[in-house]
Amino acid sequence: MKPSTKGALVGAIGMLVLLLAIGLAVILTGAYNVAATDRHNPAVGWALDTAMHNGVEARAGDVGPPPQFTPAMIEAGAGEYKEYCAHCHGGVGAGKAGWAAGMRPHPPALARVADQWSEREIFWMVKHGVKMSGMPAFGPPHDDRTLWNIAAFVKAMPGMTAEQYAGFEGGHEH
């Protein structure tokens, strides 16, 4: 091996060891603020958000094709959504529970962001949850049909009015 190549390799390994040591020191000393009242620094926030989006996209590809969403599915999903989801995500013209303001990351208003996710991705997140986000997994004890109903309702929300949302029965209003 040429001396310049050997030096570059030693330098790269040294840099990797240094970065690992710094990361370990941050973890072990508690230097990183984990309080839900404070935002992540931009680099950490970007890394977590990017990992979540890419992880959901990669795993949702394993979900079978969604059923054809029907008005009956949307109506059934409304009750489940209002019971389990509206506390954190709110609804069309309906706010979130007061305590959801203290969550980090803030749960998105699904009526505004549902178009950014495919039916499979929504189903996957509802079924499996999202680590370190406050989003629980609703898979157990719910069957896939119930979870598809929730996905159908979430996908319908961006086109709903507040009056239409309020007309669906179920759950608690905030």
C-alpha positions in Angstrom: 0.0 0.0 0.0 1.3 3.4 -0.9 2.2 5.7 2.0 -0.4 8.3 0.9 -3.2 5.7 0.7 -2.2 4.3 4.1 -2.2 7.8 5.6 -5.7 8.5 4.1 -7.0 5.2 5.5 -5.6 5.9 9.0 -7.0 9.4 8.9 -10.5 8.1 7.9 -10.5 5.5 10.6 -9.3 8.1 13.1 -12.1 10.4 12.1 -14.7 7.6 12.4 -13.4 6.7 15.9 -13.5 10.4 16.9 -17.1 10.8 15.7 -18.2 7.6 17.4 -16.6 8.8 20.7 -18.3 12.2 20.5 -21.6 10.5 19.8 -21.2 8.1 22.7 -20.2 11.0 25.0 -23.4 12.9 24.0 -25.5 9.8 24.7 -23.9 8.8 28.0 -23.6 12.3 29.5 -27.2 13.3 28.7 -26.0 16.3 26.8 -28.8 16.1 24.3 -32.0 17.6 25.6 -34.8 15.1 25.2 -37.5 17.3 26.7 -40.7 17.2 24.7 -41.1 21.0 25.4 -38.1 21.8 23.2 -37.7 21.1 19.5 -34.9 18.9 18.2 -32.0 20.8 16.7 -32.5 21.0 12.9 -30.0 18.3 12.0 -31.6 15.8 14.4 -35.1 16.8 13.4 -34.2 16.3 9.7 -32.6 12.9 10.4 -35.6 11.6 12.4 -38.2 12.9 9.9 -36.3 11.6 6.9 -35.8 8.2 8.5 -39.5 8.0 9.4 -40.7 8.9 5.9 -38.2 6.6 4.2 -38.9 3.8 6.7 -42.6 4.0 6.2 -42.3 4.1 2.4 -40.0 1.1 2.3 -42.2 -1.0 4.6 -45.6 0.0 3.2 -44.5 -1.6 -0.1 -45.0 -5.0 1.6 -48.7 -4.2 2.3 -51.0 -5.8 -0.2 -53.1 -3.6 -2.5 -55.7 -1.5 -0.7 -59.3 -2.4 -1.1 -61.5 -0.1 -3.2 -62.6 2.5 -0.6 -66.3 2.8 -0.3 -68.6 5.3 1.5 -69.4 2.5 4.0 -65.7 2.1 4.8 -65.2 5.8 5.2 -68.2 6.0 7.5 -66.9 3.1 9.6 -63.5 4.6 9.6 -64.9 7.9 10.9 -66.0 6.3 14.1 -62.6 4.6 14.7 -60.8 7.8 13.8 -62.8 10.0 16.1 -62.3 7.4 18.9 -58.6 6.8 18.5 -57.0 9.4 16.3 -58.8 12.7 16.7 -57.3 13.3 20.2 -53.9 13.8 18.7 -54.5 14.7 15.0 -57.8 16.7 15.3 -60.3 16.7 12.5 -61.7 18.9 9.8 -62.7 22.0 11.7 -62.1 20.2 15.0 -59.1 20.7 17.2 -56.8 18.3 18.9 -57.0 17.5 22.6 -55.2 20.2 24.7 -52.5 17.8 25.9 -51.5 17.0 22.3 -49.8 20.4 22.1 -47.2 19.0 24.5 -46.2 16.2 22.1 -42.9 16.2 20.2 -43.0 15.8 17.3 -46.4 17.5 17.1 -49.0 15.1 15.6 -49.8 16.4 12.1 -53.3 17.6 11.2 -54.2 14.6 9.0 -56.8 16.6 7.0 -53.9 18.7 5.7 -51.2 16.1 5.1 -53.2 12.9 4.1 -52.5 13.6 0.4 -48.8 13.3 1.1 -49.1 9.6 2.0 -50.4 6.7 0.0 -53.2 4.5 1.2 -50.7 1.7 2.0 -48.5 4.1 4.0 -51.4 5.3 6.1 -52.5 1.7 6.7 -48.9 0.7 7.7 -48.6 3.6 10.1 -51.9 2.9 11.7 -51.1 -0.8 12.0 -47.5 -0.6 13.2 -47.2 2.9 14.8 -44.1 5.1 14.6 -41.3 4.7 17.2 -40.4 7.8 19.2 -43.3 9.8 17.9 -46.1 9.0 20.2 -48.0 7.2 17.4 -49.1 3.9 18.8 -49.6 0.7 16.8 -53.3 0.0 16.4 -52.7 -3.4 14.7 -53.3 -5.4 17.8 -56.1 -5.9 18.6 -57.7 -4.4 15.5 -58.2 -6.5 12.3 -57.0 -5.3 8.9 -60.5 -4.4 7.8 -60.8 -1.9 10.6 -57.4 -0.4 9.8 -58.3 0.0 6.1 -61.5 1.8 7.2 -59.4 4.2 9.2 -57.1 4.7 6.2 -60.1 5.3 3.9 -61.4 7.9 6.3 -58.0 9.7 6.5 -57.6 9.7 2.7 -61.1 11.3 2.5 -60.5 14.0 5.0 -58.7 16.6 2.7 -61.9 16.8 0.6 -64.3 17.1 3.6 -65.9 20.2 5.0 -66.2 20.7 8.8 -69.9 20.0 8.5 -69.3 16.7 6.8 -66.7 15.7 9.4 -69.1 16.7 12.2 -71.8 14.6 10.6 -69.9 11.4 11.1 -70.7 9.6 14.4 -68.2 8.3 16.9 -65.5 9.1 19.3 -65.0 12.4 21.2 -64.8 15.9 19.9 -62.2 18.4 21.0 
